[in-house]
Amino acid sequence: MVNAKLRPDLVPVEYFAENDTIRMRGIDYTNCKEFFKMVLEFNGKTYTFSGWNSDTGNCYFKVGAAVVARRRR
């Protein structure tokens, strides 16, 4: 296990270099849905939610475009 930075917290993840994917294990749907709109940062790259496997309880993230939106005042 390695850590990916979830702003501002750290969460345990597994990294798969062959397809540049991050996996969180043992996550139920209630916990996984909290990550749907979140962005993980790992090794200088941003990862966005790509899916959840209900059979294994795994939540997956792939390299994705993350945009920081600012409110207009």
C-alpha positions as CSV (number, residue, x, y, z in Angstrom):
1,M,0.0,0.0,0.0
2,V,1.0,3.6,-0.7
3,N,-0.7,6.8,0.1
4,A,-2.4,9.2,-2.4
5,K,-3.1,12.7,-1.2
6,L,-6.8,13.4,-0.9
7,R,-7.0,17.1,-0.1
8,P,-6.4,17.6,2.8
9,D,-6.3,14.0,4.1
10,L,-4.3,10.9,3.1
11,V,-6.0,7.6,2.2
12,P,-4.4,4.2,1.7
13,V,-4.4,3.1,-1.9
14,E,-2.8,0.6,-4.3
15,Y,-1.1,2.0,-7.5
16,F,-1.0,0.0,-10.7
17,A,1.7,1.4,-13.0
18,E,0.8,-0.7,-16.0
19,N,-2.5,1.1,-16.5
20,D,-1.9,4.2,-14.3
21,T,-4.8,3.3,-11.9
22,I,-5.3,3.7,-8.2
23,R,-7.5,1.3,-6.2
24,M,-9.0,1.7,-2.8
25,R,-10.0,-1.6,-1.2
26,G,-12.8,-2.7,1.1
27,I,-15.0,0.3,0.3
28,D,-18.8,0.0,0.5
29,Y,-21.1,2.0,-1.6
30,T,-21.9,4.6,1.1
31,N,-18.2,5.3,1.5
32,C,-17.4,5.1,-2.2
33,K,-20.0,7.6,-3.2
34,E,-18.2,10.2,-1.1
35,F,-15.3,9.9,-3.6
36,F,-17.3,10.3,-6.8
37,K,-16.5,14.0,-7.2
38,M,-13.2,14.1,-5.4
39,V,-9.7,14.2,-6.9
40,L,-6.8,12.2,-5.7
41,E,-3.2,13.4,-6.2
42,F,-0.4,10.9,-6.5
43,N,3.1,11.3,-7.8
44,G,2.2,14.8,-9.2
45,K,-0.8,13.5,-11.2
46,T,-4.5,13.9,-10.5
47,Y,-6.8,10.9,-10.5
48,T,-10.6,11.0,-10.8
49,F,-13.2,8.4,-10.0
50,S,-13.6,5.8,-12.7
51,G,-15.7,3.1,-11.1
52,W,-16.7,0.8,-8.2
53,N,-16.8,-3.0,-8.0
54,S,-19.6,-4.0,-5.6
55,D,-18.4,-7.7,-5.6
56,T,-15.0,-6.9,-4.3
57,G,-15.7,-3.5,-2.6
58,N,-13.0,-1.8,-4.7
59,C,-13.1,1.9,-5.8
60,Y,-11.1,2.8,-8.9
61,F,-9.5,6.1,-10.0
62,K,-7.7,6.9,-13.3
63,V,-5.6,9.8,-14.5
64,G,-8.1,12.5,-15.3
65,A,-8.4,16.1,-16.0
66,A,-9.1,18.0,-12.7
67,V,-10.2,21.5,-12.9
68,V,-10.2,23.9,-10.0
69,A,-13.3,26.0,-10.3
70,R,-13.5,29.4,-8.6
71,R,-16.7,31.2,-7.7
72,R,-17.3,34.6,-9.2
73,R,-17.8,37.3,-6.6
